[in-house]
Amino acid sequence: MLRWLMENLRRSGEARRARKAGMLYPESLTVVTCDEAGIRGEAPGSEPWSIAWPELVRVEIHTTDQGPWAADVFWVLYTASAVHAVPQGATGERELLERLQQLPGFDNEAVIAAMTSTDNQAWTCWERGG
């Protein structure tokens, strides 16, 4: 019981700090970074992951009908052997989008369509060789 109480107090403190900073909680606990080598991400309770730019084969946006009570927009990044999802509101998400928009043929119209959706849907924003 004490462990549960301490965990809830910690989370409520994180939530207050996130709101104060204008960030979404718990989405902001997921951290994604980009550099010239690729994309790296980590989320609470998950193993860190990375994708080198040459390994990236497709970028999608998935939306759900769960907002605003739960995360409802996700960047889904595909390699030949793995799939990684980054929620909208993740720390570094804005920088991720800016970098993804530099990919040749990136479809910004798909981003706009996804951002106006309240349904369970997926849009392909970019595909290697596509």
C-alpha positions in Angstrom: 0.0 0.0 0.0 2.8 2.4 0.9 4.6 1.6 -2.4 1.3 2.4 -4.3 0.9 5.7 -2.5 4.5 6.8 -3.1 4.2 5.9 -6.8 1.0 7.9 -7.2 2.5 10.9 -5.4 5.5 10.7 -7.7 3.3 10.6 -10.8 1.1 13.5 -9.6 4.3 15.5 -9.1 5.4 14.6 -12.7 1.9 15.5 -14.0 2.0 18.9 -12.3 5.5 19.7 -13.7 4.4 18.6 -17.2 1.3 20.8 -17.1 3.2 23.7 -15.8 5.7 23.3 -18.7 2.8 23.1 -21.2 3.5 19.4 -21.9 1.2 16.4 -22.1 1.4 13.8 -19.3 2.2 10.9 -19.5 3.1 11.3 -23.1 5.9 13.6 -22.2 7.7 10.8 -20.3 8.5 9.2 -23.7 11.6 10.9 -25.1 12.6 10.8 -28.7 15.8 12.4 -30.2 17.1 12.7 -33.7 20.5 13.5 -35.1 22.4 12.8 -38.3 22.7 9.1 -37.5 19.0 8.4 -36.8 16.2 8.3 -34.2 16.4 7.1 -30.7 13.6 6.7 -28.2 12.8 5.5 -24.7 9.6 5.2 -22.7 8.9 4.2 -19.1 8.8 0.5 -18.8 10.2 -0.2 -22.2 13.7 -0.9 -23.6 15.4 2.0 -25.4 15.4 1.7 -29.2 17.1 3.3 -32.1 16.7 3.5 -35.9 19.5 4.5 -38.3 18.1 6.6 -41.1 19.0 4.0 -43.8 16.9 1.5 -41.8 13.8 3.6 -41.8 11.3 2.2 -44.4 8.0 3.8 -43.6 6.4 6.5 -41.4 2.8 6.5 -40.5 0.5 8.5 -38.2 -2.1 6.5 -36.3 -5.1 8.1 -34.6 -7.6 6.7 -32.2 -11.0 7.7 -30.9 -9.8 7.8 -27.3 -8.8 11.5 -27.1 -8.8 13.6 -25.1 -8.8 11.1 -22.2 -5.9 9.1 -23.6 -3.1 9.5 -26.1 -4.8 9.5 -29.5 -2.1 10.4 -32.1 1.0 8.3 -32.6 4.0 8.5 -35.0 4.7 4.9 -36.1 8.2 4.2 -37.4 8.9 1.0 -39.4 12.2 -0.8 -40.2 12.4 -4.1 -41.9 12.4 -5.9 -38.5 10.8 -3.5 -36.0 8.0 -1.0 -35.4 8.2 1.8 -32.9 5.4 4.2 -31.8 6.0 7.7 -30.5 2.9 9.5 -29.0 2.1 13.0 -29.8 3.3 15.1 -26.9 6.5 13.0 -26.4 9.5 15.0 -25.4 11.3 15.8 -28.7 8.3 15.0 -30.8 8.4 18.5 -32.5 12.0 17.9 -33.5 11.1 14.5 -34.8 8.4 15.9 -37.1 10.8 18.6 -38.3 13.4 16.0 -39.2 10.8 13.6 -40.8 9.6 16.5 -43.0 13.0 16.6 -44.5 12.6 13.1 -45.9 12.2 13.2 -49.7 8.5 13.0 -50.6 7.2 13.4 -47.0 3.4 13.9 -47.2 2.4 16.9 -45.1 -1.2 16.6 -46.3 -1.3 13.2 -44.5 -0.2 15.0 -41.3 -2.9 17.6 -41.7 -5.5 15.0 -42.3 -4.4 12.9 -39.3 -4.4 16.0 -37.0 -8.1 16.6 -37.8 -9.2 13.0 -37.2 -11.1 11.7 -34.2 -11.4 8.2 -35.6 -9.3 5.0 -35.5 -7.2 5.5 -38.7 -3.7 5.4 -40.2 -2.0 7.5 -42.8 1.3 6.8 -44.6 3.4 10.0 -44.5 6.5 8.6 -46.1 7.8 5.3 -47.6 11.3 4.5 -48.8 11.4 4.5 -52.5 7.8 5.6 -52.6 
